[in-house]
């Protein structure tokens, strides 16, 4: 990798241009949409703007290569890995020595995709090649598909994310049906249909009266999705959109809303047949992607404008957020009370539940937990599959912990301390 001096002060040098080309290839391997046009623009931008500091180079390249807000994290990891200094290289080599700690630090979101980008593309011009390290995975007894199902979305490579998208589309969504007040004809039903019986007897002149039956019509209840797309959820938001598109394609009466600092209805955008086109249209319709979060204000807007339109017929609500509210929690609690009363079943999906020893210490979480029916993790393909299976189960057979368990466990830990 290039040393600090490779940044140089002369962008017109061939070596610098070669490094920009290799950097663009690394970004493309990591999943960013870059091409020759962006590479030429980056070289021209650095030539015109000059290089004053490392931060200047970062933001110049960021303005050229980053077209989607969710790509900012991956860009930062690739930039830090590519343009790292000699001191950081020495620290990395120290980790590979015998003095390295037994338990490595947990990888940051996007770090794996950045590392894989450099393993798939060549090293920059003049950069020394590191000796490959043999890493034996303790999960060798598991198949690749099992590892993919349980792996966190934030730690997946670009190739694994594509495989995860295809796995999400294969999840079975059928079976979630409930009894309605309407009836349909049936060979053996619950009630006798006198109108159809008499109409059939007229055809025989009234000499023969054969009973006709009808049974209750079954149909899936409405499903309403309220998903958080703030900066803390950016590593999951785009793949969740593929999950929402798959649900919309498999069942009727699905309404999807995204919120950060405002509420956006993307139900119509997700009706597109092509999943990539649908996701791109939905992302384009949102103006506050990867920004701040105002959960209470968004839920309050939903209750006032949309609840009567989409929550009729015993709707199930999926609330996807980490619960890190920045505003006053009184407003959030009032909105949660009304949302809970308006829905037949309110399920809170939180990616923070993937951590062992999770505790609901944030004020927003403590305000929301008493007003949900279920509290589930959502960070992998397996968790999404478990959610779809839970939607088809009876209330008595769901086998999950009560949301109040997290409040009681937190209070118990404080008493013991």
C-alpha positions in Angstrom: 0.0 0.0 0.0 1.2 3.5 -0.6 3.1 5.3 2.1 2.3 8.8 3.4 4.7 10.2 0.9 2.7 8.7 -2.0 0.0 11.3 -1.5 2.6 13.7 -2.7 2.1 17.3 -3.8 2.1 16.7 -7.5 -1.2 15.1 -8.7 0.2 15.2 -12.3 2.7 12.5 -11.6 2.0 9.1 -13.1 2.4 7.3 -9.8 -0.3 9.3 -8.2 -2.7 8.7 -11.1 -2.0 5.0 -10.9 -2.9 5.0 -7.2 -6.2 6.8 -7.9 -7.0 4.1 -10.5 -6.2 1.3 -8.1 -8.3 3.1 -5.4 -11.3 3.3 -7.7 -11.0 -0.4 -8.5 -10.9 -1.1 -4.8 -14.1 0.9 -4.3 -15.8 -1.0 -7.2 -14.8 -4.3 -5.6 -16.2 -3.2 -2.3 -19.6 -2.5 -3.9 -19.6 1.1 -4.9 -20.7 2.1 -8.4 -17.6 3.6 -9.9 -16.2 3.7 -13.5 -13.6 5.4 -15.7 -15.5 8.7 -15.7 -15.4 9.0 -11.9 -11.6 8.1 -11.9 -10.8 10.8 -14.4 -13.0 13.3 -12.5 -11.1 12.4 -9.3 -7.7 13.0 -10.9 -8.9 16.3 -12.3 -10.4 17.4 -9.0 -7.2 16.8 -7.2 -5.2 18.5 -9.9 -7.3 21.6 -9.7 -7.9 21.7 -5.9 -4.4 20.6 -4.9 -3.5 18.5 -1.9 -3.4 20.4 1.4 -4.0 17.6 3.9 -5.2 14.1 4.2 -8.6 15.4 5.1 -8.8 17.4 1.9 -8.0 14.4 -0.2 -10.7 12.4 1.6 -13.5 14.8 1.0 -12.5 15.5 -2.6 -12.5 11.8 -3.4 -15.7 11.4 -1.3 -17.5 14.0 -3.4 -16.6 12.2 -6.6 -17.0 8.5 -5.8 -19.9 8.4 -3.2 -23.3 8.6 -4.9 -25.4 7.0 -2.2 -25.4 7.9 1.5 -25.2 4.3 2.6 -21.8 4.0 0.8 -20.1 6.5 3.0 -19.1 3.9 5.6 -17.6 1.6 3.1 -15.7 4.5 1.4 -14.2 5.5 4.7 -13.0 2.0 5.4 -11.5 1.6 1.9 -9.8 5.1 2.2 -8.3 4.3 5.6 -7.0 1.0 4.3 -5.6 2.2 1.0 -4.0 5.5 2.1 -2.8 4.4 5.5 0.5 5.7 7.0 3.6 3.7 7.8 2.8 3.8 11.5 -0.5 2.0 10.9 1.2 -0.6 8.7 3.6 -1.3 11.6 0.8 -1.7 14.0 -0.9 -4.1 11.6 2.3 -6.2 11.4 2.5 -6.2 15.2 -0.9 -7.8 15.3 0.3 -10.6 13.1 3.3 -11.3 15.3 3.3 -13.6 18.4 2.6 -10.6 20.6 -0.9 -10.1 19.1 -3.8 -10.6 21.6 -5.6 -13.9 21.5 -9.0 -12.2 20.8 -8.9 -9.7 17.9 -11.0 -6.6 18.0 -14.5 -6.7 16.5 -14.5 -5.5 12.9 -16.3 -2.3 12.2 -19.2 -2.1 9.7 -17.9 -2.1 6.2 -14.4 -3.3 7.2 -14.8 -6.7 5.7 -16.0 -5.4 2.3 -13.0 -3.0 2.3 -10.5 -5.8 3.1 -12.0 -8.1 0.4 -11.7 -5.3 -2.1 -7.9 -5.3 -1.8 -7.7 -9.1 -1.9 -9.5 -9.2 -5.2 -7.7 -6.3 -6.9 -4.0 -5.8 -7.4 -1.9 -3.7 -5.1 -1.2 -0.1 -6.0 1.8 0.8 -8.1 5.0 0.5 -6.1 3.3 -0.9 -3.0 4.9 -3.8 -1.2 2.9 -7.1 -1.2 2.1 -8.5 2.2 2.7 -12.1 3.0 -0.7 -14.0 3.1 -1.8 -15.1 6.5 -3.4 -18.5 6.9 -6.7 -18.0 8.9 -8.4 -21.2 10.0 -12.1 -20.6 10.6 -13.5 -22.6 13.6 -16.8 -22.8 11.8 -15.4 -25.3 9.3 -18.2 -27.8 10.2 -20.9 -25.5 8.9 -21.8 -25.1 5.3 -21.3 -21.8 3.4 -25.1 -21.4 3.3 -25.5 -21.8 7.0 -22.7 -19.3 7.7 -24.4 -16.8 5.3 -27.8 -17.2 7.0 -26.4 -16.4 10.5 -23.8 -13.7 9.5 -24.5 -10.1 10.4 -25.5 -7.9 7.4 -23.0 -5.2 8.5 -20.1 -7.6 8.3 -20.9 -9.1 4.9 -18.8 -8.6 1.8 -20.2 -7.2 -1.4 -20.6 -10.7 -2.9 -22.2 -12.0 0.3 -24.7 -9.2 0.3 -25.8 -10.2 -3.2 -26.2 -13.8 -2.0 -28.1 -12.5 1.0 -30.5 -10.6 -1.3 -31.2 -13.7 -3.3 -31.7 -15.7 0.0 -34.2 -13.0 1.3 -36.3 -13.4 -1.9 -36.6 -17.1 -1.3 -38.0 -16.8 2.2 -41.5 -18.3 2.4 -44.2 -15.7 3.3 -47.3 -17.9 2.9 -49.5 -19.2 5.7 -50.2 -15.9 7.6 -54.0 -16.0 7.2 -56.9 -15.1 9.4 -60.7 -15.7 9.4 -62.8 -12.9 7.8 -66.5 -12.1 8.0 -67.1 -12.9 4.4 -67.9 -16.4 3.1 -67.1 -18.4 -0.1 -68.7 -21.5 -1.6 -67.3 -24.8 -0.4 -68.2 -28.5 -0.9 -68.4 -29.0 2.8 -68.7 -25.9 4.9 -69.9 -24.5 8.2 -73.1 -23.0 7.0 -75.7 -24.0 4.5 -76.2 -21.5 1.6 -79.9 -21.4 1.2 -79.8 -19.0 -1.8 -77.5 -21.3 -3.8 -79.5 -24.4 -2.7 -82.8 -23.0 -3.9 -81.2 -21.7 -7.1 -79.9 -25.2 -7.8 -83.3 -26.8 -7.1 -84.9 -24.5 -9.7 -82.9 -26.2 -12.4 -84.5 -29.5 -11.6 -88.0 -28.1 -11.3 -88.0 -28.2 -7.5 -88.0 -32.0 -7.4 -84.6 -32.3 -5.9 -83.1 -30.1 -3.2 -79.4 -30.6 -2.6 -77.8 -28.4 0.1 -75.0 -26.0 -0.9 -72.4 -25.0 1.7 -70.2 -22.0 2.4 -67.3 -21.4 4.7 -65.4 -18.4 6.0 -63.0 -16.7 3.7 -59.3 -16.7 4.8 -56.9 -13.9 3.8 -53.7 -12.5 5.2 -54.1 -9.5 7.5 -52.7 -6.1 6.4 -49.0 -5.7 7.1 -47.6 -2.3 7.8 -43.8 -1.8 8.0 -42.3 1.2 9.7 -38.5 1.2 9.1 -35.8 3.4 10.5 -33.3 4.7 7.9 -31.2 6.9 10.1 -27.4 6.9 10.2 -27.3 4.2 12.9 -29.3 1.8 10.7 -27.6 2.6 7.4 -25.8 -0.8 7.2 -29.1 -2.6 7.2 -31.6 -0.3 5.5 -30.9 -1.1 1.8 -31.1 -4.9 2.3 -34.3 -4.4 4.3 -35.7 -2.8 1.2 -35.2 -6.0 -0.7 -37.0 -7.8 2.1 -39.9 -5.4 1.9 -40.1 -5.8 -1.9 -40.2 -9.6 -1.5 -43.1 -9.3 1.0 -45.0 -6.9 -1.3 -44.6 -9.4 -4.2 -45.9 -12.3 -2.2 -48.9 -10.9 -0.4 -51.5 -8.2 -0.7 -52.2 -5.1 1.5 -48.6 -4.4 2.4 -47.8 -0.8 3.3 -44.2 0.3 3.8 -43.0 3.6 5.4 -39.5 4.8 6.0 -38.5 7.4 8.6 -35.5 9.3 9.8 -36.3 12.9 10.5 -39.6 12.6 8.4 -42.0 9.9 7.3 -42.0 8.7 3.7 -44.5 6.3 2.1 -42.7 4.0 -0.4 -45.5 1.5 -0.9 -46.0 2.4 -4.6 -42.3 2.3 -5.4 -42.0 -1.3 -4.1 -44.6 -2.5 -6.5 -42.1 -2.6 -9.3 -41.4 -6.1 -10.6 -37.6 -5.7 -10.8 -36.2 -5.6 -7.2 -33.2 -3.4 -8.0 -35.4 -0.9 -9.8 -37.9 -0.9 -6.9 -35.2 -0.4 -4.3 -33.5 2.4 -6.3 -36.9 4.2 -6.7 -37.6 3.8 -3.0 -34.2 5.2 -2.1 -34.7 8.1 -4.4 -38.0 9.0 -2.9 -36.4 9.4 0.6 -34.8 12.7 1.4 -33.4 12.0 4.9 -31.5 8.8 4.2 -28.7 8.1 6.8 -29.5 11.3 8.6 -30.8 12.0 12.1 -33.7 10.2 13.7 -37.0 11.4 15.3 -38.9 8.3 16.1 -41.6 10.0 18.2 -42.3 12.6 15.5 -42.5 10.0 12.7 -44.8 7.7 14.6 -47.0 10.7 15.6 -47.3 11.7 11.9 -48.2 8.1 11.0 -50.9 8.0 13.7 -52.5 11.2 12.5 -52.3 10.8 8.7 -52.0 7.1 7.9 -53.2 4.9 10.7 -57.0 5.0 9.8 -56.1 4.2 6.1 -53.8 1.2 6.6 -54.5 -0.3 10.0 -58.0 -1.4 9.4 -58.8 -5.1 9.3 -56.5 -6.2 12.1 -53.2 -5.1 10.7 -49.8 -6.4 11.9 -47.2 -3.7 12.4 -43.4 -4.3 12.0 -41.4 -1.5 13.7 -37.8 -1.7 12.6 -35.5 0.7 14.6 -32.7 0.6 17.2 -34.8 2.8 19.5 -32.0 5.5 19.9 -34.4 8.5 20.1 -32.8 11.9 20.5 -35.9 13.9 21.3 -38.0 13.9 24.4 -39.4 10.4 25.2 -42.8 11.6 26.4 -43.8 12.2 22.8 -42.5 8.8 21.7 -44.4 7.0 24.5 -47.7 8.7 23.6 -47.2 7.7 19.9 -46.4 4.1 20.9 -49.5 3.8 23.0 -51.8 4.9 20.2 -50.0 2.7 17.6 -50.3 -0.3 19.9 -54.0 0.2 20.4 -54.6 0.6 16.7 -52.8 -2.5 15.6 -53.7 -6.2 16.2 -50.0 -7.1 16.7 -47.0 -4.8 17.1 -43.6 -6.4 16.6 -40.4 -4.4 17.3 -37.4 -5.5 15.3 -34.1 -4.3 16.7 -30.6 -5.1 15.2 -29.0 -4.3 18.6 -30.4 -7.6 19.9 -27.6 -9.4 18.0 -25.2 -8.5 20.8 -24.8 -10.8 23.8 -25.7 -9.2 27.1 -27.9 -6.5 25.4 -29.6 -4.2 27.9 -32.4 -1.7 27.3 -30.7 1.3 28.9 -31.6 4.0 26.4 -34.6 6.2 27.4 -36.2 5.6 24.0 -36.0 1.9 24.3 -37.5 1.9 27.8 -40.3 4.1 26.6 -41.2 1.8 23.7 -40.8 -1.7 25.2 -44.0 -1.7 27.4 -46.1 -1.0 24.3 -45.0 -3.8 21.9 -46.2 -7.4 21.7 -42.9 -8.9 20.6 -39.2 -7.9 20.6 -37.0 -9.6 18.1 -33.5 -9.3 16.5 -33.2 -8.4 12.8 -29.6 -8.6 11.5 -29.3 -11.7 9.4 -31.1 -13.9 6.9 -32.0 -16.4 9.7 -33.6 -13.6 11.8 -35.8 -12.6 8.8 -36.7 -16.2 8.2 -37.7 -16.6 11.9 -39.8 -13.5 11.7 -41.8 -14.8 8.7 -42.4 -18.1 10.6 -43.5 -16.2 13.7 -46.1 -14.3 11.7 -47.8 -17.6 10.9 -47.8 -19.0 14.5 -50.6 -18.7 17.1 -50.1 -16.3 20.0 -49.7 -19.3 22.4 -47.0 -21.0 20.4 -44.7 -18.1 19.6 -42.1 -19.0 22.2 -40.5 -15.6 22.6 -39.6 -13.6 25.7 -42.0 -10.9 26.8 -40.7 -7.4 25.9 -41.0 -6.5 29.6 -38.3 -9.1 30.3 -35.7 -6.7 29.1 -36.9 -4.0 31.5 -37.0 -6.4 34.4 -33.5 -7.8 33.7 -32.1 -4.3 33.5 -33.7 -3.3 36.8 -32.4 -6.5 38.4 -28.8 -5.8 37.3 -29.0 -2.3 38.8 -30.2 -3.7 42.1 -27.4 -6.3 42.2 -24.9 -3.5 41.4 
